[in-house]
Amino acid sequence: MIHAYIGDGKGKTTAAIGLMIRAFGAGRRVGVVFFDKGSETYRHNELVVLDRLGIEYHISGNERMKPDGTFRFAVIDEDITEAGRGVCLAKELIASGRFDLLVLDEALSTMTYGMLDRKSLLQLIEQTPNELELVLTGRCDDEQILEQADLVTSMVKQKHYFDKGIQARPGIEY
């Protein structure tokens, strides 16, 4: 099945990682490609757990978190290069047959914000064998992409403390 966790609300990555941990606990072979997230942000948090569990992961992207706890939203040329590298990694992992579940975290946002074209993501989805659960996360309202998903869950922000000026916090947002 193809899963899409989308929306402007908090929890897309958390849901995907939670599903990955559940599948891992059930003996499934799992992995993740982190799109658009530099390694410094995740080195002390999600990756620590994945390392301890021996779960394979790959990082494609630049650091988006600034030292002051805010995010960089501008797209630079290197972001586009990294998104392409992430798709190549994902294609290799899908073709390898080594996984029962593969998470492509922020792949949808990468497309939405112009770092990756829709065609690349559609091809990746089409190449996914029936026996692989593919989980895509990120902001996305692209009907053509979402039509390909078997499950779409939208995280809707009702209220967020960021709106009050609270910065991202270790262990909560990153």
QUIQUI-V977192 format. One record per helix or strand. SS is the DSSP state (~ for helix, > for strand). FROM is the first residue (numbers start at 1). LEN is the number of residues. Records with the same first field share a line. If there is no record, write none. Layout:
BEGIN
SS: FROM-LEN + FROM-LEN
END
This chain:
BEGIN
>: 2-5 + 30-6 + 56-5 + 65-1 + 71-1 + 101-5 + 133-5 + 151-4
~: 12-14 + 39-5 + 46-8 + 77-20 + 107-6 + 118-9 + 143-6 + 161-4
END
